[in-house]
Amino acid sequence: MKLYSYHVQWSEEDQTYIAKSPEFPFVPADGETPQEAIQELQLALQGAIEVYKEKGWDLPEPQVVAPA
């Protein structure tokens, strides 16, 4: 599996950590800790990638951040 970027933030409204991948903005995940949110996101991304492959859609290219 390609390595996709993600970010995690605390949601005051939901009282949970939310993890999102910019390459798959429609696939958020949440957890009680940042680590749990990331683990849930990894599972969700695996599912999204399977759907992309089944539909014959091109997978998004991972975003690359150049060192400063």
CHARMM-style PDB file with segment names, atoms N, HN, CA, C and O in Angstrom:
ATOM      1  N   MET     1       0.845  -1.181   0.000  1.00  0.00      PROA
ATOM      2  CA  MET     1       0.000   0.000   0.000  1.00  0.00      PROA
ATOM      3  C   MET     1       0.887   1.241   0.000  1.00  0.00      PROA
ATOM      4  O   MET     1       1.891   1.311   0.709  1.00  0.00      PROA
ATOM      5  N   LYS     2       0.491   2.213  -0.812  1.00  0.00      PROA
ATOM      6  HN  LYS     2      -0.325   2.156  -1.388  1.00  0.00      PROA
ATOM      7  CA  LYS     2       1.222   3.472  -0.843  1.00  0.00      PROA
ATOM      8  C   LYS     2       1.087   4.168   0.506  1.00  0.00      PROA
ATOM      9  O   LYS     2       0.128   3.946   1.245  1.00  0.00      PROA
ATOM     10  N   LEU     3       2.055   5.003   0.806  1.00  0.00      PROA
ATOM     11  HN  LEU     3       2.834   5.183   0.206  1.00  0.00      PROA
ATOM     12  CA  LEU     3       2.005   5.759   2.056  1.00  0.00      PROA
ATOM     13  C   LEU     3       1.306   7.094   1.815  1.00  0.00      PROA
ATOM     14  O   LEU     3       1.821   7.961   1.108  1.00  0.00      PROA
ATOM     15  N   TYR     4       0.158   7.238   2.396  1.00  0.00      PROA
ATOM     16  HN  TYR     4      -0.260   6.534   2.970  1.00  0.00      PROA
ATOM     17  CA  TYR     4      -0.610   8.464   2.250  1.00  0.00      PROA
ATOM     18  C   TYR     4      -0.446   9.333   3.494  1.00  0.00      PROA
ATOM     19  O   TYR     4      -0.259   8.835   4.604  1.00  0.00      PROA
ATOM     20  N   SER     5      -0.520  10.620   3.280  1.00  0.00      PROA
ATOM     21  HN  SER     5      -0.672  11.025   2.379  1.00  0.00      PROA
ATOM     22  CA  SER     5      -0.361  11.557   4.391  1.00  0.00      PROA
ATOM     23  C   SER     5      -1.662  11.629   5.201  1.00  0.00      PROA
ATOM     24  O   SER     5      -2.729  11.231   4.734  1.00  0.00      PROA
ATOM     25  N   TYR     6      -1.542  12.134   6.396  1.00  0.00      PROA
ATOM     26  HN  TYR     6      -0.675  12.457   6.776  1.00  0.00      PROA
ATOM     27  CA  TYR     6      -2.704  12.294   7.266  1.00  0.00      PROA
ATOM     28  C   TYR     6      -2.420  13.388   8.278  1.00  0.00      PROA
ATOM     29  O   TYR     6      -1.274  13.784   8.493  1.00  0.00      PROA
ATOM     30  N   HSD     7      -3.469  13.856   8.882  1.00  0.00      PROA
ATOM     31  HN  HSD     7      -4.399  13.534   8.708  1.00  0.00      PROA
ATOM     32  CA  HSD     7      -3.325  14.756  10.021  1.00  0.00      PROA
ATOM     33  C   HSD     7      -4.402  14.400  11.042  1.00  0.00      PROA
ATOM     34  O   HSD     7      -5.457  13.862  10.705  1.00  0.00      PROA
ATOM     35  N   VAL     8      -4.106  14.714  12.279  1.00  0.00      PROA
ATOM     36  HN  VAL     8      -3.249  15.151  12.553  1.00  0.00      PROA
ATOM     37  CA  VAL     8      -5.002  14.398  13.392  1.00  0.00      PROA
ATOM     38  C   VAL     8      -5.257  15.679  14.170  1.00  0.00      PROA
ATOM     39  O   VAL     8      -4.339  16.457  14.429  1.00  0.00      PROA
ATOM     40  N   GLN     9      -6.504  15.885  14.535  1.00  0.00      PROA
ATOM     41  HN  GLN     9      -7.250  15.252  14.325  1.00  0.00      PROA
ATOM     42  CA  GLN     9      -6.822  17.043  15.364  1.00  0.00      PROA
ATOM     43  C   GLN     9      -7.927  16.682  16.346  1.00  0.00      PROA
ATOM     44  O   GLN     9      -8.723  15.771  16.115  1.00  0.00      PROA
ATOM     45  N   TRP    10      -7.952  17.406  17.425  1.00  0.00      PROA
ATOM     46  HN  TRP    10      -7.306  18.145  17.614  1.00  0.00      PROA
ATOM     47  CA  TRP    10      -8.978  17.224  18.438  1.00  0.00      PROA
ATOM     48  C   TRP    10     -10.239  17.946  17.991  1.00  0.00      PROA
ATOM     49  O   TRP    10     -10.181  19.097  17.557  1.00  0.00      PROA
ATOM     50  N   SER    11     -11.377  17.273  18.096  1.00  0.00      PROA
ATOM     51  HN  SER    11     -11.424  16.338  18.448  1.00  0.00      PROA
ATOM     52  CA  SER    11     -12.663  17.894  17.800  1.00  0.00      PROA
ATOM     53  C   SER    11     -13.364  18.187  19.120  1.00  0.00      PROA
ATOM     54  O   SER    11     -13.830  17.281  19.809  1.00  0.00      PROA
ATOM     55  N   GLU    12     -13.427  19.443  19.448  1.00  0.00      PROA
ATOM     56  HN  GLU    12     -13.048  20.179  18.888  1.00  0.00      PROA
ATOM     57  CA  GLU    12     -14.106  19.852  20.676  1.00  0.00      PROA
ATOM     58  C   GLU    12     -15.585  19.486  20.603  1.00  0.00      PROA
ATOM     59  O   GLU    12     -16.174  19.035  21.585  1.00  0.00      PROA
ATOM     60  N   GLU    13     -16.168  19.684  19.443  1.00  0.00      PROA
ATOM     61  HN  GLU    13     -15.689  20.051  18.645  1.00  0.00      PROA
ATOM     62  CA  GLU    13     -17.589  19.392  19.241  1.00  0.00      PROA
ATOM     63  C   GLU    13     -17.905  17.905  19.462  1.00  0.00      PROA
ATOM     64  O   GLU    13     -18.894  17.561  20.109  1.00  0.00      PROA
ATOM     65  N   ASP    14     -17.051  17.033  18.913  1.00  0.00      PROA
ATOM     66  HN  ASP    14     -16.247  17.313  18.388  1.00  0.00      PROA
ATOM     67  CA  ASP    14     -17.290  15.589  19.004  1.00  0.00      PROA
ATOM     68  C   ASP    14     -16.588  14.939  20.198  1.00  0.00      PROA
ATOM     69  O   ASP    14     -16.845  13.780  20.522  1.00  0.00      PROA
ATOM     70  N   GLN    15     -15.700  15.694  20.846  1.00  0.00      PROA
ATOM     71  HN  GLN    15     -15.491  16.635  20.583  1.00  0.00      PROA
ATOM     72  CA  GLN    15     -14.936  15.178  21.991  1.00  0.00      PROA
ATOM     73  C   GLN    15     -14.157  13.912  21.621  1.00  0.00      PROA
ATOM     74  O   GLN    15     -14.166  12.920  22.350  1.00  0.00      PROA
ATOM     75  N   THR    16     -13.486  13.977  20.471  1.00  0.00      PROA
ATOM     76  HN  THR    16     -13.478  14.784  19.879  1.00  0.00      PROA
ATOM     77  CA  THR    16     -12.692  12.854  19.980  1.00  0.00      PROA
ATOM     78  C   THR    16     -11.616  13.379  19.044  1.00  0.00      PROA
ATOM     79  O   THR    16     -11.689  14.516  18.578  1.00  0.00      PROA
ATOM     80  N   TYR    17     -10.624  12.553  18.773  1.00  0.00      PROA
ATOM     81  HN  TYR    17     -10.565  11.630  19.152  1.00  0.00      PROA
ATOM     82  CA  TYR    17      -9.606  12.898  17.785  1.00  0.00      PROA
ATOM     83  C   TYR    17     -10.092  12.459  16.411  1.00  0.00      PROA
ATOM     84  O   TYR    17     -10.638  11.367  16.250  1.00  0.00      PROA
ATOM     85  N   ILE    18      -9.889  13.321  15.428  1.00  0.00      PROA
ATOM     86  HN  ILE    18      -9.446  14.208  15.558  1.00  0.00      PROA
ATOM     87  CA  ILE    18     -10.295  13.040  14.054  1.00  0.00      PROA
ATOM     88  C   ILE    18      -9.028  12.952  13.202  1.00  0.00      PROA
ATOM     89  O   ILE    18      -8.175  13.839  13.245  1.00  0.00      PROA
ATOM     90  N   ALA    19      -8.918  11.872  12.431  1.00  0.00      PROA
ATOM     91  HN  ALA    19      -9.610  11.151  12.397  1.00  0.00      PROA
ATOM     92  CA  ALA    19      -7.798  11.705  11.501  1.00  0.00      PROA
ATOM     93  C   ALA    19      -8.344  11.772  10.082  1.00  0.00      PROA
ATOM     94  O   ALA    19      -9.378  11.180   9.773  1.00  0.00      PROA
ATOM     95  N   LYS    20      -7.632  12.503   9.220  1.00  0.00      PROA
ATOM     96  HN  LYS    20      -6.792  12.984   9.472  1.00  0.00      PROA
ATOM     97  CA  LYS    20      -8.037  12.647   7.818  1.00  0.00      PROA
ATOM     98  C   LYS    20      -6.807  12.557   6.932  1.00  0.00      PROA
ATOM     99  O   LYS    20      -5.698  12.907   7.337  1.00  0.00      PROA
ATOM    100  N   SER    21      -7.027  12.081   5.720  1.00  0.00      PROA
ATOM    101  HN  SER    21      -7.928  11.796   5.392  1.00  0.00      PROA
ATOM    102  CA  SER    21      -5.981  12.034   4.706  1.00  0.00      PROA
ATOM    103  C   SER    21      -6.362  13.015   3.598  1.00  0.00      PROA
ATOM    104  O   SER    21      -7.460  12.914   3.050  1.00  0.00      PROA
ATOM    105  N   PRO    22      -5.486  13.960   3.252  1.00  0.00      PROA
ATOM    106  CA  PRO    22      -5.813  14.899   2.186  1.00  0.00      PROA
ATOM    107  C   PRO    22      -6.089  14.208   0.847  1.00  0.00      PROA
ATOM    108  O   PRO    22      -6.863  14.710   0.031  1.00  0.00      PROA
ATOM    109  N   GLU    23      -5.455  13.063   0.630  1.00  0.00      PROA
ATOM    110  HN  GLU    23      -4.827  12.656   1.292  1.00  0.00      PROA
ATOM    111  CA  GLU    23      -5.656  12.339  -0.628  1.00  0.00      PROA
ATOM    112  C   GLU    23      -7.033  11.670  -0.683  1.00  0.00      PROA
ATOM    113  O   GLU    23      -7.553  11.416  -1.769  1.00  0.00      PROA
ATOM    114  N   PHE    24      -7.614  11.390   0.458  1.00  0.00      PROA
ATOM    115  HN  PHE    24      -7.192  11.597   1.340  1.00  0.00      PROA
ATOM    116  CA  PHE    24      -8.942  10.784   0.562  1.00  0.00      PROA
ATOM    117  C   PHE    24      -9.775  11.610   1.547  1.00  0.00      PROA
ATOM    118  O   PHE    24     -10.071  11.136   2.644  1.00  0.00      PROA
ATOM    119  N   PRO    25     -10.159  12.837   1.175  1.00  0.00      PROA
ATOM    120  CA  PRO    25     -10.816  13.733   2.127  1.00  0.00      PROA
ATOM    121  C   PRO    25     -12.180  13.243   2.619  1.00  0.00      PROA
ATOM    122  O   PRO    25     -12.679  13.719   3.639  1.00  0.00      PROA
ATOM    123  N   PHE    26     -12.780  12.300   1.902  1.00  0.00      PROA
ATOM    124  HN  PHE    26     -12.375  11.913   1.074  1.00  0.00      PROA
ATOM    125  CA  PHE    26     -14.098  11.801   2.262  1.00  0.00      PROA
ATOM    126  C   PHE    26     -14.034  10.576   3.182  1.00  0.00      PROA
ATOM    127  O   PHE    26     -15.058   9.941   3.436  1.00  0.00      PROA
ATOM    128  N   VAL    27     -12.827  10.237   3.687  1.00  0.00      PROA
ATOM    129  HN  VAL    27     -11.995  10.753   3.481  1.00  0.00      PROA
ATOM    130  CA  VAL    27     -12.647   9.048   4.525  1.00  0.00      PROA
ATOM    131  C   VAL    27     -12.044   9.452   5.878  1.00  0.00      PROA
ATOM    132  O   VAL    27     -10.872   9.171   6.128  1.00  0.00      PROA
ATOM    133  N   PRO    28     -12.819  10.104   6.753  1.00  0.00      PROA
ATOM    134  CA  PRO    28     -12.290  10.438   8.071  1.00  0.00      PROA
ATOM    135  C   PRO    28     -12.403   9.256   9.035  1.00  0.00      PROA
ATOM    136  O   PRO    28     -13.135   8.302   8.773  1.00  0.00      PROA
ATOM    137  N   ALA    29     -11.689   9.325  10.124  1.00  0.00      PROA
ATOM    138  HN  ALA    29     -11.094  10.100  10.336  1.00  0.00      PROA
ATOM    139  CA  ALA    29     -11.774   8.313  11.185  1.00  0.00      PROA
ATOM    140  C   ALA    29     -11.592   9.024  12.518  1.00  0.00      PROA
ATOM    141  O   ALA    29     -11.036  10.120  12.583  1.00  0.00      PROA
ATOM    142  N   ASP    30     -12.064   8.389  13.564  1.00  0.00      PROA
ATOM    143  HN  ASP    30     -12.515   7.498  13.511  1.00  0.00      PROA
ATOM    144  CA  ASP    30     -11.921   9.017  14.880  1.00  0.00      PROA
ATOM    145  C   ASP    30     -11.465   7.999  15.909  1.00  0.00      PROA
ATOM    146  O   ASP    30     -11.525   6.791  15.682  1.00  0.00      PROA
ATOM    147  N   GLY    31     -11.006   8.510  17.043  1.00  0.00      PROA
ATOM    148  HN  GLY    31     -10.957   9.492  17.226  1.00  0.00      PROA
ATOM    149  CA  GLY    31     -10.562   7.657  18.129  1.00  0.00      PROA
ATOM    150  C   GLY    31     -10.401   8.441  19.407  1.00  0.00      PROA
ATOM    151  O   GLY    31     -10.352   9.671  19.396  1.00  0.00      PROA
ATOM    152  N   GLU    32     -10.320   7.719  20.514  1.00  0.00      PROA
ATOM    153  HN  GLU    32     -10.360   6.719  20.523  1.00  0.00      PROA
ATOM    154  CA  GLU    32     -10.156   8.364  21.812  1.00  0.00      PROA
ATOM    155  C   GLU    32      -8.753   8.930  21.999  1.00  0.00      PROA
ATOM    156  O   GLU    32      -8.553   9.827  22.817  1.00  0.00      PROA
ATOM    157  N   THR    33      -7.781   8.414  21.248  1.00  0.00      PROA
ATOM    158  HN  THR    33      -7.944   7.685  20.583  1.00  0.00      PROA
ATOM    159  CA  THR    33      -6.409   8.927  21.279  1.00  0.00      PROA
ATOM    160  C   THR    33      -5.986   9.201  19.841  1.00  0.00      PROA
ATOM    161  O   THR    33      -6.595   8.676  18.909  1.00  0.00      PROA
ATOM    162  N   PRO    34      -4.952  10.017  19.648  1.00  0.00      PROA
ATOM    163  CA  PRO    34      -4.462  10.238  18.284  1.00  0.00      PROA
ATOM    164  C   PRO    34      -4.059   8.917  17.612  1.00  0.00      PROA
ATOM    165  O   PRO    34      -4.329   8.715  16.428  1.00  0.00      PROA
ATOM    166  N   GLN    35      -3.416   8.024  18.368  1.00  0.00      PROA
ATOM    167  HN  GLN    35      -3.197   8.188  19.330  1.00  0.00      PROA
ATOM    168  CA  GLN    35      -2.967   6.750  17.818  1.00  0.00      PROA
ATOM    169  C   GLN    35      -4.155   5.898  17.359  1.00  0.00      PROA
ATOM    170  O   GLN    35      -4.100   5.262  16.306  1.00  0.00      PROA
ATOM    171  N   GLU    36      -5.213   5.890  18.146  1.00  0.00      PROA
ATOM    172  HN  GLU    36      -5.258   6.407  19.001  1.00  0.00      PROA
ATOM    173  CA  GLU    36      -6.406   5.123  17.775  1.00  0.00      PROA
ATOM    174  C   GLU    36      -7.050   5.700  16.516  1.00  0.00      PROA
ATOM    175  O   GLU    36      -7.502   4.951  15.650  1.00  0.00      PROA
ATOM    176  N   ALA    37      -7.093   7.017  16.414  1.00  0.00      PROA
ATOM    177  HN  ALA    37      -6.727   7.625  17.118  1.00  0.00      PROA
ATOM    178  CA  ALA    37      -7.663   7.657  15.222  1.00  0.00      PROA
ATOM    179  C   ALA    37      -6.844   7.292  13.980  1.00  0.00      PROA
ATOM    180  O   ALA    37      -7.412   7.047  12.915  1.00  0.00      PROA
ATOM    181  N   ILE    38      -5.519   7.256  14.111  1.00  0.00      PROA
ATOM    182  HN  ILE    38      -5.059   7.456  14.976  1.00  0.00      PROA
ATOM    183  CA  ILE    38      -4.658   6.892  12.989  1.00  0.00      PROA
ATOM    184  C   ILE    38      -4.883   5.433  12.595  1.00  0.00      PROA
ATOM    185  O   ILE    38      -4.956   5.119  11.407  1.00  0.00      PROA
ATOM    186  N   GLN    39      -4.991   4.550  13.570  1.00  0.00      PROA
ATOM    187  HN  GLN    39      -4.931   4.805  14.535  1.00  0.00      PROA
ATOM    188  CA  GLN    39      -5.244   3.133  13.275  1.00  0.00      PROA
ATOM    189  C   GLN    39      -6.578   2.964  12.552  1.00  0.00      PROA
ATOM    190  O   GLN    39      -6.676   2.198  11.594  1.00  0.00      PROA
ATOM    191  N   GLU    40      -7.586   3.668  13.003  1.00  0.00      PROA
ATOM    192  HN  GLU    40      -7.506   4.291  13.782  1.00  0.00      PROA
ATOM    193  CA  GLU    40      -8.897   3.590  12.362  1.00  0.00      PROA
ATOM    194  C   GLU    40      -8.843   4.152  10.939  1.00  0.00      PROA
ATOM    195  O   GLU    40      -9.486   3.627  10.029  1.00  0.00      PROA
ATOM    196  N   LEU    41      -8.072   5.219  10.761  1.00  0.00      PROA
ATOM    197  HN  LEU    41      -7.549   5.644  11.500  1.00  0.00      PROA
ATOM    198  CA  LEU    41      -7.920   5.793   9.430  1.00  0.00      PROA
ATOM    199  C   LEU    41      -7.233   4.801   8.497  1.00  0.00      PROA
ATOM    200  O   LEU    41      -7.631   4.668   7.340  1.00  0.00      PROA
ATOM    201  N   GLN    42      -6.216   4.110   8.977  1.00  0.00      PROA
ATOM    202  HN  GLN    42      -5.893   4.218   9.917  1.00  0.00      PROA
ATOM    203  CA  GLN    42      -5.532   3.121   8.145  1.00  0.00      PROA
ATOM    204  C   GLN    42      -6.498   2.042   7.674  1.00  0.00      PROA
ATOM    205  O   GLN    42      -6.444   1.631   6.515  1.00  0.00      PROA
ATOM    206  N   LEU    43      -7.372   1.583   8.545  1.00  0.00      PROA
ATOM    207  HN  LEU    43      -7.416   1.917   9.487  1.00  0.00      PROA
ATOM    208  CA  LEU    43      -8.379   0.587   8.156  1.00  0.00      PROA
ATOM    209  C   LEU    43      -9.352   1.159   7.126  1.00  0.00      PROA
ATOM    210  O   LEU    43      -9.694   0.497   6.147  1.00  0.00      PROA
ATOM    211  N   ALA    44      -9.790   2.389   7.358  1.00  0.00      PROA
ATOM    212  HN  ALA    44      -9.512   2.927   8.154  1.00  0.00      PROA
ATOM    213  CA  ALA    44     -10.721   3.030   6.433  1.00  0.00      PROA
ATOM    214  C   ALA    44     -10.075   3.234   5.066  1.00  0.00      PROA
ATOM    215  O   ALA    44     -10.726   3.046   4.038  1.00  0.00      PROA
ATOM    216  N   LEU    45      -8.809   3.614   5.049  1.00  0.00      PROA
ATOM    217  HN  LEU    45      -8.280   3.767   5.884  1.00  0.00      PROA
ATOM    218  CA  LEU    45      -8.112   3.807   3.774  1.00  0.00      PROA
ATOM    219  C   LEU    45      -7.944   2.489   3.025  1.00  0.00      PROA
ATOM    220  O   LEU    45      -8.052   2.455   1.800  1.00  0.00      PROA
ATOM    221  N   GLN    46      -7.683   1.414   3.747  1.00  0.00      PROA
ATOM    222  HN  GLN    46      -7.595   1.442   4.743  1.00  0.00      PROA
ATOM    223  CA  GLN    46      -7.590   0.109   3.092  1.00  0.00      PROA
ATOM    224  C   GLN    46      -8.902  -0.217   2.385  1.00  0.00      PROA
ATOM    225  O   GLN    46      -8.900  -0.710   1.256  1.00  0.00      PROA
ATOM    226  N   GLY    47     -10.013   0.058   3.046  1.00  0.00      PROA
ATOM    227  HN  GLY    47     -10.015   0.458   3.962  1.00  0.00      PROA
ATOM    228  CA  GLY    47     -11.318  -0.170   2.435  1.00  0.00      PROA
ATOM    229  C   GLY    47     -11.544   0.710   1.226  1.00  0.00      PROA
ATOM    230  O   GLY    47     -12.053   0.248   0.205  1.00  0.00      PROA
ATOM    231  N   ALA    48     -11.168   1.982   1.331  1.00  0.00      PROA
ATOM    232  HN  ALA    48     -10.754   2.358   2.160  1.00  0.00      PROA
ATOM    233  CA  ALA    48     -11.328   2.901   0.205  1.00  0.00      PROA
ATOM    234  C   ALA    48     -10.474   2.463  -0.980  1.00  0.00      PROA
ATOM    235  O   ALA    48     -10.917   2.531  -2.127  1.00  0.00      PROA
ATOM    236  N   ILE    49      -9.263   2.019  -0.709  1.00  0.00      PROA
ATOM    237  HN  ILE    49      -8.903   1.964   0.222  1.00  0.00      PROA
ATOM    238  CA  ILE    49      -8.365   1.568  -1.786  1.00  0.00      PROA
ATOM    239  C   ILE    49      -8.945   0.342  -2.479  1.00  0.00      PROA
ATOM    240  O   ILE    49      -8.863   0.225  -3.702  1.00  0.00      PROA
ATOM    241  N   GLU    50      -9.527  -0.566  -1.713  1.00  0.00      PROA
ATOM    242  HN  GLU    50      -9.594  -0.470  -0.720  1.00  0.00      PROA
ATOM    243  CA  GLU    50     -10.164  -1.742  -2.312  1.00  0.00      PROA
ATOM    244  C   GLU    50     -11.294  -1.327  -3.248  1.00  0.00      PROA
ATOM    245  O   GLU    50     -11.427  -1.881  -4.340  1.00  0.00      PROA
ATOM    246  N   VAL    51     -12.106  -0.361  -2.833  1.00  0.00      PROA
ATOM    247  HN  VAL    51     -11.998   0.088  -1.946  1.00  0.00      PROA
ATOM    248  CA  VAL    51     -13.206   0.122  -3.672  1.00  0.00      PROA
ATOM    249  C   VAL    51     -12.647   0.750  -4.944  1.00  0.00      PROA
ATOM    250  O   VAL    51     -13.150   0.488  -6.037  1.00  0.00      PROA
ATOM    251  N   TYR    52     -11.620   1.569  -4.814  1.00  0.00      PROA
ATOM    252  HN  TYR    52     -11.211   1.782  -3.927  1.00  0.00      PROA
ATOM    253  CA  TYR    52     -11.005   2.188  -5.994  1.00  0.00      PROA
ATOM    254  C   TYR    52     -10.564   1.110  -6.983  1.00  0.00      PROA
ATOM    255  O   TYR    52     -10.818   1.214  -8.183  1.00  0.00      PROA
ATOM    256  N   LYS    53      -9.908   0.085  -6.470  1.00  0.00      PROA
ATOM    257  HN  LYS    53      -9.702   0.001  -5.495  1.00  0.00      PROA
ATOM    258  CA  LYS    53      -9.407  -0.979  -7.334  1.00  0.00      PROA
ATOM    259  C   LYS    53     -10.558  -1.742  -7.989  1.00  0.00      PROA
ATOM    260  O   LYS    53     -10.494  -2.050  -9.179  1.00  0.00      PROA
ATOM    261  N   GLU    54     -11.609  -2.050  -7.227  1.00  0.00      PROA
ATOM    262  HN  GLU    54     -11.661  -1.800  -6.260  1.00  0.00      PROA
ATOM    263  CA  GLU    54     -12.766  -2.764  -7.771  1.00  0.00      PROA
ATOM    264  C   GLU    54     -13.445  -1.965  -8.879  1.00  0.00      PROA
ATOM    265  O   GLU    54     -13.909  -2.535  -9.867  1.00  0.00      PROA
ATOM    266  N   LYS    55     -13.501  -0.643  -8.711  1.00  0.00      PROA
ATOM    267  HN  LYS    55     -13.124  -0.180  -7.909  1.00  0.00      PROA
ATOM    268  CA  LYS    55     -14.156   0.228  -9.692  1.00  0.00      PROA
ATOM    269  C   LYS    55     -13.245   0.563 -10.869  1.00  0.00      PROA
ATOM    270  O   LYS    55     -13.695   1.115 -11.873  1.00  0.00      PROA
ATOM    271  N   GLY    56     -11.956   0.226 -10.740  1.00  0.00      PROA
ATOM    272  HN  GLY    56     -11.590  -0.222  -9.924  1.00  0.00      PROA
ATOM    273  CA  GLY    56     -11.010   0.563 -11.800  1.00  0.00      PROA
ATOM    274  C   GLY    56     -10.585   2.019 -11.794  1.00  0.00      PROA
ATOM    275  O   GLY    56     -10.092   2.530 -12.800  1.00  0.00      PROA
ATOM    276  N   TRP    57     -10.773   2.688 -10.665  1.00  0.00      PROA
ATOM    277  HN  TRP    57     -11.173   2.273  -9.848  1.00  0.00      PROA
ATOM    278  CA  TRP    57     -10.396   4.097 -10.544  1.00  0.00      PROA
ATOM    279  C   TRP    57      -8.908   4.200 -10.236  1.00  0.00      PROA
ATOM    280  O   TRP    57      -8.334   3.330  -9.581  1.00  0.00      PROA
ATOM    281  N   ASP    58      -8.298   5.271 -10.715  1.00  0.00      PROA
ATOM    282  HN  ASP    58      -8.765   5.977 -11.247  1.00  0.00      PROA
ATOM    283  CA  ASP    58      -6.897   5.541 -10.390  1.00  0.00      PROA
ATOM    284  C   ASP    58      -6.796   5.981  -8.930  1.00  0.00      PROA
ATOM    285  O   ASP    58      -7.586   6.796  -8.452  1.00  0.00      PROA
ATOM    286  N   LEU    59      -5.810   5.423  -8.240  1.00  0.00      PROA
ATOM    287  HN  LEU    59      -5.169   4.762  -8.629  1.00  0.00      PROA
ATOM    288  CA  LEU    59      -5.577   5.833  -6.855  1.00  0.00      PROA
ATOM    289  C   LEU    59      -4.916   7.206  -6.830  1.00  0.00      PROA
ATOM    290  O   LEU    59      -4.106   7.522  -7.701  1.00  0.00      PROA
ATOM    291  N   PRO    60      -5.256   8.015  -5.843  1.00  0.00      PROA
ATOM    292  CA  PRO    60      -4.587   9.315  -5.718  1.00  0.00      PROA
ATOM    293  C   PRO    60      -3.091   9.095  -5.475  1.00  0.00      PROA
ATOM    294  O   PRO    60      -2.689   8.119  -4.843  1.00  0.00      PROA
ATOM    295  N   GLU    61      -2.292  10.007  -5.980  1.00  0.00      PROA
ATOM    296  HN  GLU    61      -2.619  10.800  -6.494  1.00  0.00      PROA
ATOM    297  CA  GLU    61      -0.865   9.971  -5.714  1.00  0.00      PROA
ATOM    298  C   GLU    61      -0.618  10.516  -4.316  1.00  0.00      PROA
ATOM    299  O   GLU    61      -1.205  11.529  -3.934  1.00  0.00      PROA
ATOM    300  N   PRO    62       0.237   9.863  -3.554  1.00  0.00      PROA
ATOM    301  CA  PRO    62       0.563  10.394  -2.226  1.00  0.00      PROA
ATOM    302  C   PRO    62       1.170  11.792  -2.328  1.00  0.00      PROA
ATOM    303  O   PRO    62       1.961  12.070  -3.230  1.00  0.00      PROA
ATOM    304  N   GLN    63       0.797  12.658  -1.405  1.00  0.00      PROA
ATOM    305  HN  GLN    63       0.155  12.433  -0.673  1.00  0.00      PROA
ATOM    306  CA  GLN    63       1.395  13.984  -1.371  1.00  0.00      PROA
ATOM    307  C   GLN    63       2.796  13.875  -0.819  1.00  0.00      PROA
ATOM    308  O   GLN    63       3.049  13.137   0.133  1.00  0.00      PROA
ATOM    309  N   VAL    64       3.691  14.604  -1.416  1.00  0.00      PROA
ATOM    310  HN  VAL    64       3.485  15.203  -2.190  1.00  0.00      PROA
ATOM    311  CA  VAL    64       5.092  14.563  -0.998  1.00  0.00      PROA
ATOM    312  C   VAL    64       5.461  15.923  -0.435  1.00  0.00      PROA
ATOM    313  O   VAL    64       5.205  16.957  -1.052  1.00  0.00      PROA
ATOM    314  N   VAL    65       6.059  15.910   0.729  1.00  0.00      PROA
ATOM    315  HN  VAL    65       6.267  15.070   1.231  1.00  0.00      PROA
ATOM    316  CA  VAL    65       6.510  17.156   1.338  1.00  0.00      PROA
ATOM    317  C   VAL    65       8.027  17.180   1.240  1.00  0.00      PROA
ATOM    318  O   VAL    65       8.711  16.298   1.759  1.00  0.00      PROA
ATOM    319  N   ALA    66       8.538  18.187   0.577  1.00  0.00      PROA
ATOM    320  HN  ALA    66       7.983  18.904   0.155  1.00  0.00      PROA
ATOM    321  CA  ALA    66       9.986  18.318   0.412  1.00  0.00      PROA
ATOM    322  C   ALA    66      10.593  18.852   1.707  1.00  0.00      PROA
ATOM    323  O   ALA    66      10.001  19.709   2.363  1.00  0.00      PROA
ATOM    324  N   PRO    67      11.760  18.353   2.074  1.00  0.00      PROA
ATOM    325  CA  PRO    67      12.409  18.873   3.286  1.00  0.00      PROA
ATOM    326  C   PRO    67      12.739  20.356   3.143  1.00  0.00      PROA
ATOM    327  O   PRO    67      13.040  20.847   2.055  1.00  0.00      PROA
ATOM    328  N   ALA    68      12.673  21.034   4.247  1.00  0.00      PROA
ATOM    329  HN  ALA    68      12.429  20.635   5.131  1.00  0.00      PROA
ATOM    330  CA  ALA    68      12.934  22.499   4.234  1.00  0.00      PROA
ATOM    331  C   ALA    68      14.408  22.793   4.084  1.00  0.00      PROA
ATOM    332  OT1 ALA    68      14.805  23.958   4.053  1.00  0.00      PROA
TER     333      ALA     68
END
